[in-house]
Amino acid sequence: MTAADSRASVDDLDRAIVRALASDGRMSYTDLGKLTGLSTSAVHHRVRRLEERGVLLGYRAVVDPGLLGLPLTAFISLTPLDQAAPDDVPDRLRDLAEVEAIHAVAGEANYMIKVRVPTPSTLENLLTTIRQKADVSTRTTVVLSTPYEDRPPRV
């Protein structure tokens, strides 16, 4: 089944379930049933089917990184120093816990990563590590504030 097939086979009830769970991943099957007009067992079956098809990828706690000692967020553009070298940047950075996300992008850079660190000096050290491990040049943007983040996709 292709991604287009998965999207096409998601009906309005599935979309309502996905919207509700994207907003509150701990919503009970009973509450989902009340929201959609389905029985608890029917909701359970649909959620299981959405999980099996990869529409629902998982459930997680949303945490405040600042309260965990990681108040500084930065986006770092990565450009390989040797464009002919193997494209293994994600593998080279996989073990860096500070890297929260990595995206292959179009444009001047090849990758954009999101990192969270406790201090500017930690960010400076991380940049040195990234440059050495991945053989890249970097361009960094430090986040000043985050009005919102992790919004669920429009369903």
N, C-alpha and C positions, 0 to 999 in steps of 0.2 A: 504494500500500500504506500503510495507516495504522500508527500506532505499535502498536496492539493486534494488527494482522496480523503485524507483525515479531516481537513477543513470542511470538505463538502458533506461529510457524513456526520457532522456535529449539528444536531437539530437545536431548536429553540430551548427545549428543556435542558439539554446538555449545556448550552451556553449560560442558562440561568444558574445551573449548578457550579460551573466554572467561575462565573462572576462572584457568586457567594463565597466560594472557597478561596478565591484570590483575595477577597476582602477579609475573610476570617477562616483561616485554614483549620481551625478547631471546631467549626460549626458541626453540630451533631447531625446524624442522618435524620433524626426526628425533625429538627428545625429546618433542614433542607427540604424535607417532605412537605412541611407546612408552607414553605416559601413557594414550592413548585406545584403543589397539589398532588404529589405522588405519595405512595405508601413508603414507609421506612425501608422495606425490603426492595422496592423498585429503585429508590434512590441509591441504596447500597450497591445494587447491581450496576446501575449507570456509573457510579463513581469508580467501581472496580474496572469496568470496561474503559472508561476514560484513562485510568492509570495504565492498563494493559496496552492501549493504543498510543501511549506517550503524550497524550494531551495534558494530563496532570503528571508532572515530573517528580513531585515530592512536596513535602510540607516542612516548614522550618520556623524557628523562633526568629523574630525580628529584634535585634539588639541595638543598644545605643553605644556605638564605638567610643564616644567621648567618655562615657562612664566606665568603659573597660580600659581606659588609659591610652586610647588611640584617637586623639582629637584632630590630628592633621591628616587631611585627605589630599591626594594629588593625582593628577592625570599625567602620564608620561608617554610621549610619542617616541617610538623606537624606530630607527632606521639602520639597517645593517651597514657596517663599514665596507663590506665586500658583497655587492649584490649578486655575485656569482657563487657565493658560499651556499651550502645547504640551508634550507629554510627550517631551522630547528629551534628558533627562539622560544616558542612555548615550552619545549622540553627542557631547555637550559634554565628556564626560570621557574619551573614547576615546584621546586622545593623552597622557594622564598615565601614564607608565610605572610609577609607584608603585602604580597600581590593578591588583591581581591578578585580581579577580573583581567582578562586579556582578550583583546579583539583584533582580528586581522582587519585592516581598513584600507580604503582607497585614498589616494592623495599622496602627499610628499612622504609620509611615514608609512611603514609596513604594518606596525602594530600600535595600539593604544592600550595602555594598562592603567588600572586604577589601584592605588596603594593607600594603605592606612598605617600611620606611624605615630609615635608619641611626641616627637620633637623635630624641629628643623635640622638639627645635627644628625638625627637618625635618618632623616630623608637624604641628607647629603651623603652619608655612608652607604645607604641603600643604592643611590644613583651610581656610586663608584662600583659597587658589587654588580649591579645590572650591566654596566658597561663592560666590565671584565668578563663576566660569565657568558654574555650573549654576543659580545663583539659588535656593539651597536653604538650609535650616537643617540643622545637623548635630548628631548625638549620638554620641560616640565611646567605644568600649570598647577599652582596651589589653590585649593578651594578655600574661599573666605567664609561662605555660609552655604547651607543646603536647605532651601525653602521646602522642598519635598524630594523624595527618592523612593525607588522601588514601587512605583505606581503599577498596578496591574494593567496588562494590555487591554485595549478596548475589545470587548467580547461581543 
